[in-house]
Amino acid sequence: MAVSAWIDLDGIHLPSYAEVLEDLRGVYRGIYGQDIYIEDDSQDGQLIAAFALRLYDCYTLAASVYHSYSPASAQGAGLSSVVKTNGIRRRVASYSTADLVIGGQAGAELRNAKAKDTAGRKWLLPANVVIPPAGEITVTATAEDIGDIRASAGEINGIATPIRGWQTVTNPAAAVPGAPVESDAQLRRRQTLSTAIPAVTVFDSTVGAVADLAGVTRYRGYENDTHLTSAIGLPPHSIALVVEGGDNQAIAEAIARKKTPGTGTHGTTTVQVVDRYGLWTDIKFSRPTVATIGVEIDITPLSGYTSGFADDIAAAVAAHINALEIGSTMLITKLYVPANLAGSASGSTFDISEIRIGKDGGTTASANIPLAFDEIPYCDPAADVTINLL
């Protein structure tokens, strides 16, 4: 029986390359005789191997096409296409934003103005800003460069385009970082949440609606269906959503549209939303506060270790921390896997003695760090990770 690929109730089945090669060798011997020499060092053997590889490539291509129809296994452009059936699409790279307080002479008009932070990066103000009689106005500025551009409170304090009447600029709160193009893993997770929008529980539907908003990067929801205040301070019969990124009004409208009547909302940001009957309602949610995680790693260099591996360790650990959810507990043992550069040959060139972590510049220790329900972990591989050689 000829070797081939087939589909049945269990899915698609593929022969291995070795099976395809042996099958073609059998066909060749059937044509030219069983005594023909077609081993790997012969010209005919090499030609058969080339045919087998092309045929095996066709089988794997067929499998890729078959799997591209499921969000669980589709990749890249295929995944971007299949999630459209759920009414969502892959998020493109976004820009960081920051609320700036602009001060100056009343009536001064700022056209296409730019502010700058302490690192010299530019932040674009709205196309036309007019300073009101009070002499101060708050506007949302967008980073000139796309991606994860961060600025702590007070760091955007320079005027990049001097304009008559514009005197001061500052950002009272940290900038909301942008994000790279949404990865396959992130899109699959959001597709799973999107299926909860019309069904499952009302709370899951509310979280799914917020997660699907443009600009939302990370989010977490909490629900208290008891008559007592919860351990995190959530009032009875209320919900709390902590959302990174996205537009305030859009987030509030999504919550108001999906939550059950009579359920209260809790948070530090309040937005007024009008319903279909023209009634105004205060919807509350929270923006996450950044918890800077410092990491110290003690390692013993082994044969083959070079100083450049320290940067790889720091980058791997920081990437793990920055991917954690809002309100996560920093588990010290979980850092050993990325720190060991698992799957990399360079991981065998050192031995980790101890990892210690700290929060917001505090003392590091070999202990877990629980974050508040509205805190989001952040680690800069260059500034927050220290590699100590023993």
Secondary structure, DSSP 8 states (H G I E B T S, - for coil): -----EEETTEEE---HHHHHHHHHHHHHHHH-TT---STTSHHHHHHHHHHHHHHHHHHHHHHHHHTTSTTT--HHHHHHHGGGGT-------EEEEEEEEEESTT-EEES-EEEETT--EEE--SEEE--TTSEEEEEEEEEEES-----TT-EEEESS--TTEEEEE-SS--B----S--HHHHHHHHHHHTTSSSS-HHHHHHHHHHTSTTEEEEEEEEE-SSS--TT---TTEEEEEEEES-HHHHHHHHHHHS-TT-EEE-SEEEEEE-TTS-EEEEEEB--EEEEEEEEEEEEE-TT--THHHHHHHHHHHHHHHTS-TT-EE-GGGGHHHHTTTTSGGGGGEEEEEEEEEETT---BSS-EE--TTEEEE--TTTTEEEEE-
